[in-house]
């Protein structure tokens, strides 16, 4: 109602952002995407344009439309171009999409870009985990990829020693790799490390 009655209000952008977020929370991803993209188009110089584009891409990724992943990649490219706070998160999301599309090398290149860049710790940990996941997913092609995945999961667990979310995720995935590689004792010991962890 507000946007219909006061379309030129200086508060219209903030109201549209709240409207888009409410669509997203209700899992109306198409509605959320429309509102986020409208917000970005109507306010190209605004401080929340980058966030709106990023959330529009996430909405597109969550929808079931056949062309949605391609459109999400386009939106994330716009976020990267802005070169703001969401740049590295956008790169990680692009890598996740490339993985879903089966483009492993493109995903690896994007994760490497995040790891070599000036991304924050959380974004680097996400890229490291994603990179290891790719090796795990490709173990059926080449069994040596399991060992590469184990090495990266170890690195992640060590770097995130006091962060249960990343440490435990890395150790769990390492355990799954060891189990898949028929090292049942090593897998069991790794799973127990998670259970015994008390930060």
Secondary structure, DSSP 8 states (H G I E B T S, - for coil): -HHHH-TT-TTHHHHHHHHHHHHHHTT-HHHHHHHHHHHHHHTTTSTTHHHHHHHHHHHHHHS--TTHHHHHHHHHHHHHHHTSTTHHHHHHHHHHHHHHTT-HHHHHHHHHHHHHTT--HHHHHHHHHHHHHHHHHTTTT-THHHHHHHHHHHHHHHHTTT-HHHHHHHHHHHHHHHHHTT-HHHHHHHHHHHHT---
